[in-house]
Amino acid sequence: MSALRSRTRQGRRSPGAAPSSGLLGATAVVSVAFLGANALAYVFTVVAARQLAPAAYGELAALLSVLLVGSVPAAGLQTAAALHLGGRPGDERTMARLHASSAFLAVGVCALGLVLVPVLVAALHLPAASAAVWLAALLLPHTLVQGYQGMLQGSGRYRQLALVTLVLGAGKLVGGVAGLLLGGTTSAALAGMAAAAVVAAVIGWLAVGRPGLGRGTRAPVTAALRAAGALLGFTVLLNLDVLLARHHLPAAVTGEYAVAAIVTKVAFWLPQGVGVVLLPRLADAAGRRRALPAALAAVGGLGAVLTLGTALMGERALPLIGGAAYGGTLGSATWVFAALGTLLALAQLLLFSGIAAADRLATVAVWSAAGLEAVVVALLATTDRLTLLSLATTSVLTAAALVATGLVRSRRDRAVPVLAPEGVVPAPTA
């Protein structure tokens, strides 16, 4: 009987479960990879700013912002693939179906980008259509790579995931810089990045086991688009305060807010490995019940340390990042931005949990938070009470409200009786 109970307990273990040391190692590897990829993207912007004339750099920066939005369906695809696998190695048929879904979505996003080329040329005042065409071309391999990342993430192959992530980040840097040096234009830079993304896509395909193309893509693509709706809202919220500062505040002080927002991004990106490792474990209610509280505690604890450290640095924080020209307006209040990044990281974890639970209110909550923040900031601007600090405080309160509503929804989800996963024998009762 004891042997039977031992086998049963093993059967009930969450798919993809691993010892805590293994989880910590995976989290560290993924965190380093994602931080490295973001650091490489930052290096590219610095190099591009030095290589291009201001007007050309403005063109490139605008198109990279469009790339961020165009990558949201790919992020939804990655999320859907990770949840679909749920920490279990996929069989050949499952991987082929996810591969076909990635290819279908990649072609669709690229085609939409090509259709919108005239709109981008007119809206962004581009001197030629070639840059927008290369941007659309870049979206195809870029979407494929994120599909492969989701397959690696969902099957728990975090070292391969880290490798593909770094290959894409380093490739875009090398390809983009090569384009700048050889062609000296925005189009050349995007062409180089597209070529590098093709290489990363091939490596990603090899990393997931060279899957073929299977049938039955409707469900994965639908799940990806649903996730993309929520993730698009979160992307808007993540960048909204900087855009509102640029729109409502004098240009002389918005630069200081943009530098302070780097603290927000650091606090947000530093614990990203937790969410990546956690996501497959959210695929069922039992996994959410076990993993989410610990993940929230880990992210909150790390954010608290960062916020406290920023507070202790006081007025020295902003000059350390941007130079002596910054910090005169915010003074010692930079810690507010670290708190904002922490709250956004917590909100992202809860959003992942809502997507996994098919909670449509999660999407509504994110878009509502973005709308509420925009309305409050507009009211403050109308009444001449909008400052850098009041804008940051509004963002903090909005993020805190989003976290609070996410916690309420997660408690409701945890109250639902857990059904045993298919193929798992429930443990006998005493």
N, C-alpha and C positions, 0 to 999 in steps of 0.2 A: 504493500500500500504506500509506503514512504517513497519507493522508487516511482510509482505512478504519479504521486503528487509532485515529485520533483520534475518529472517530464512535463506534467501539466503546467507547472509554473513557468517552465521554459517556453512552452507553447504560447502562454499568455503574454510573454515579453513583447513589448512594442517592436514592430519591424524596424530594423535599423538601430535598435538599442545597442548601446555600447557602454563600457565602463566609464566612470566619470573622468578618469585620466585620458581615455581615448577622446571623449567629447572636448576636453580642454585642449588637447593637442590639435584636433580638427578645427576648433574655433580659432586657435592661434594661427594656424596655417592659412585659413581663409581670410582672417582679418589682415594679416600681413600682405596677402595677395591683393585684396581690394584696396588697402591703403596705398600699396605700391602703384596700382593701376591709376588711382586718382592723382597720386604725386606725379606720375608720368604725364598725365593729361595737363596738369598745371605747368610742368616744364615746357610742354608744347606751346601753351599760350604765351609764355614768357619769350620763347624763341621767335614765335610768329610776330609778337609785338615789336621785336627788334628788327626783324627782317622786312616787314611790310610797312608801307606808308600808312599813316593814320586812317585814311579813307578805306584802304584795302583791308586793314586789320578790322575795322568796324564791320565790313562786309563778311569777313570770316567769322567773327564773333557772333554775328546775327545768324549765320547759317549753322554754326555749332549749337546755338540755342534751338534751332529748328530740329537738328539731329536729336537733341535731348527729348523733344516731344515725339519725334518719329520713332524713337526707341521704346516708347511706352508699350505698344503692342508686344514687342519682344520681351519686355519685362513681365507682362502678363503671361506670355508663353512660358517663360522660365518658371514662374510661380506655379502655373497649372501643371507643368511637367513634373516638378518636384513633388507636388501634392498627389499627383496621379500615381507615382511610384511609391510614395510614402515610406522611403527608407529601405525598400526592398529592391534587389537587383532585378531588373526587368528581363523577361524572356525575349527571344528573338522577335516574336510577333508584336509584342508591346513596344519594343524599341523601334521597330519598323513603322508602326502607326504614329508614334511620336515624331519620328524623323519626317514622315510625310506631312504631318501637321506643321512642322517647322518650315518645310519647303513651301507649302501652300501659303502660309502667312507671310513668309519672306517675299515671295513673288507678288503677293497682293499689296504689301506695304510699298514695295519698289514701284509697282505700277501706279499706285495712288500718288506717289511722289512725282512720277513723271507727268501725270495729269495736272498736278498742281504747279508745275514749273512756271507757267505764265503768271500765276498768282504770286508766287514768290518773287519773280523778277519785278513785278509792279509794286508789291507791298514793301519790299526791302530796297527798292531802287538799285537793283543790280545792274552793272554796266553791260553784262552779257548773260545769256542763259546757261552757259557751259558749267558754271559753278553749281547751279541748282540741279543740273543733270547729273553731275558727279555725286552730289549729295544723295539723290535718289538711288544711284547705283551703289553707293556705300551702304544704304539701308538693307540691301538684299543679303550680303554676307554677314553684316552686323546682326541681323535678326536670326540667321542660322546659328551663329555662334551662341547667342543667348539661349536658343533652343537646346543646343548641346550642353550648355552650362546647367540648364534645368534638369536634363537627363542625368548628368553626373551628380548634381546636387541631390536629386531624388533617390539615386541608388547608393548614396553615401560614399562616393569616390571623391573625397575632398582634396586629396593631393592632385589628382588629375584636374579637378575644377580650378584649383589655384594655378596650375600650370597654364591652362587655357586662358584664364583671366589675365595672367601676366603676359602671355604671348600676344593677346589682343592689345593690351595697353602699350607694351613696348613696340609692337608692330605699327600701331597708329602714330606713335611718336617718331619712329624712324622713317616710316613712309611719308608722314606729313612734312617732316623737316627736309627729307630728300626732295619732295616736290617743291618746297620753298626754295631750296638751293638751286635746283635745276631749272624750274620754271619761273619762280619769283612771283607767282600769282595765287590767288585763292583757289582757282580751279585746279592748278597743279598740286597744291597741298591736299585737296580733297581726293584727287586721283591717286596720289600716293597712299593716303589712308585707306582708300577702297581696295587697292592692291594688297595692302597688309592685312586687311580684314579677310580677304579671300584665303590667304595663307593660314590665318587663324582658324577659319572655318574648316579647312582641310585637316588641320591638326585636331580640332574638336571632333570631327567625324571619325578620325582614327581613334581618339581617346574613348569614345563611346562604343567602339567595337565594330565600326564600318557597317552600320545598319543599312538595309535596303529601304524601299518605299512600300509601306503597307496600306491597306484600306481601313476605312472607319475613322476618318479624320474629323468628322463633324463634332463629336463630343469634345475632343481636346481643343479644337479651334474655338468652339463656343465658350468653353471654360476660360481660355486665354483672353478672349475679348471681354468677358465679364470681369476678370481680374484686372484687365487693362483700364476699365472704367474707374475702378477704385484707385489704382496706382496713378492714373493721370491726375485725379483730384489731389492725391498726396504730393505729387510732383509740383503742382501749382501752389499748394500750401507751403511746401518747403522753400520755394523761391519767392513767395508773394511779398514778404516784408521788404526785400531789397527793391523790388519793382515799385512798391508803394512809396518807399523813401525817395526813389528817383522821380516819381510822378508828383508828389505833394511837397517835398522839401526843397530848399534852395540847393543848387548844384554845389555850392561851396562846402556844404556839410554832408552831402550824400556819400562822398568819398570815405569819410570817417565811418559811416554806417556800413559801407561795403567791406571795409577792413575788419570791423567788428564782427561782421557776418562770417568771416573766416573762422572765428572761434566757434560759432554755431555749427559750421560744417565739420570742424574737427570733432566736436562732441557728438555729432550725429554719426559720422563715418567710423570713428574708432571702434565702437562695439558691433559693427556690421556682421562680423563673423558669427556672433550669437544668433542673429536672425537667419543667416544662411543655413547653419547647422540645425537650428530649431525647426525650420519650415517643414521638412518631410515628416517630422514627428507630430505635426498638427493635423495630419491627414484624417485622424479619427478622434472621437471625443476622448477616448482613454489617453491618447498621446497628449492632447491639449491639457487634460486634467493634470498630468504629471509634469509636463515640460514648461508650460507657460509661466507659472508662478516663479520657478527658479530662474528662468530667463529674464523676467521682469526685474527680479531682485539683482541679478548680475549687472544688467544694463543700468539700472537705477543707482547701484552702488558705485559703478565706474563713473557715471555722470556726476554723482555727488562729490567724488574725489576731484574731478576736473573743475567743477564749479568752485569748490573750496580753494583749490590751488589758484584759480584765476582771481578769486576774491583777495587772497593773501598777497598776490602780486600788485593789486590795486592799480594805481595810475601808470605803473610800468608795463602793463600788459599790452596795450595797443602800440606804443612806440617800439616794443620788442618785435612786433609783427610787421608793422608798416613803416616804421621810422619815426623820427622826432616830430614830423608834421602832424601826426595823429595823436588823439587822446585829449585834446584841449576841451572838447565839448562833453564827451562822456565821462572823462575823469576816471574814477575808480569803479564805475558801474559796468565794466566789461563782463563781470561775472553773470550778469543777466543773460548774455548771449550764450554762455556755457549752459546755463539752466534751460534756455530755449532748445538748444541742440539735444540735451538729454531728454526733454519732454517729447520732442519729435521722434527720437529713437524709440521711446516707449510706445508712442502712438503707432509707429510702424509695426512693431511686434503685435500689437492688438489688432491692427488692420489685417496682418497676415492670418491671425486667428479667425477674424471675421470672414475672410475670403474662404478659409478652409471649412468653416461651418456653414457656408452658403448664406451668410447673414447679409441680406440686401441693405439693411440699415447701416452697415459699415460704410458702404459707398455714399449713402445719403449723408452720414455724419461728416465725412471728410469734405465733401463739396459744401455742406452747410457751414462748416468751420471756416473754409476759405471765403465764402460769401460774407459771413458775419465779420470777419476781420477786415475785409475791404470796406464794409459799411461803417464800422466803428471808426476806422482811420479817416474815412471821408468826413465823418461828423466832427472829429477832432480838428481836422484841417479847416473845416468851415467855421468853427468857433475859435480859430487861432490858438488852439491848445495843443497842437501837434508838434512834438519835439522828437529828437532821436530817442530819448529815453521813454517817452510816452508811447511811441511806435513799438519799441522793443517790448515794453510791458504789455501792450495789447496783444502782441504775438505770443508772449508767454501765457497770458490768461486764456487765449484761444486754444493753444496747444494743451494746456492743463484741462480745459473743459473737454477736449477731444479724448484725452486719456481717461478722464473720469467716466465718460459715457461708454468708452471701450471696456472699462473694468466692469461696469454694470452689465453690459451685454455678455461679457465672458462668464460672469457668474451665472447668468441665466442659461448659457450654453452648458456650463458644467452641471447644472441641476438636472439636465435631461438624462434619463437612464442610458447607460452605455451598453450598446449591443456588441456582442463578441464578433470580431472580424471573421469573414468567411474562411472556413477551413481551420479555425482554432477551436479546440474543445474547451468549454468553460470548466473551471476548476470545480471539483465536487464540493458541495456544502457539507458542513460538519453535521 
